[in-house]
Amino acid sequence: MANERLYIVTYDISDPKRLRRVFRILKGFGHWLQFSVFQCRLTGRRRSEMTASLEEAMNMAQDHILIMDLGPADKVDVRVESLGRQYEAPKRQPTIV
């Protein structure tokens, strides 16, 4: 899709209830890579929606979320070095919301 950017989103949420809520929100926007790490391909609008949802779910004084912009999704050559269990890159597929 045109104008999508690739993001890595990580989080450190101190409360189990908020942690589950943040996890569910991010599952709606990207692929779960490992505990507290998601890869998301988002348009500007979807990124804004994700950020607003996360801000609602988190406690700004206690929690921490990082959103790392890797650049245009179609131009990023993601290179992953995996130690331990084998890494499987997320496959691009349509998502019905």
C-alpha positions, 0 to 999 in steps of 0.5 A: 500500500502506498505511503505505508511506513514500517515501525517497531513498537516496544512497550514496558507496561507496569500493570497487568490489566493495562499490559493486556490492553496494550497488547490487544491494541497492537495486535490490531495494528501489526505483527507480534514478534516477541514479548513486548515487540511488534512490527507494524506497517502503517499509513499516517492515519493508522499510525495516528489511530494507534498512537491515540489508542495507546495513549488512552490505554497507558498510564503516562507516569508509569508506562513506556512505549517506544515507536521506532520509524524504520522508513517507507515500508516498501523500501526497508530491507529488514535484516534480522539476526536471530539467536536461539529460536528461529525467526519467521518474518511476518508475511504480508496479508490482508487483515479484516477489521 
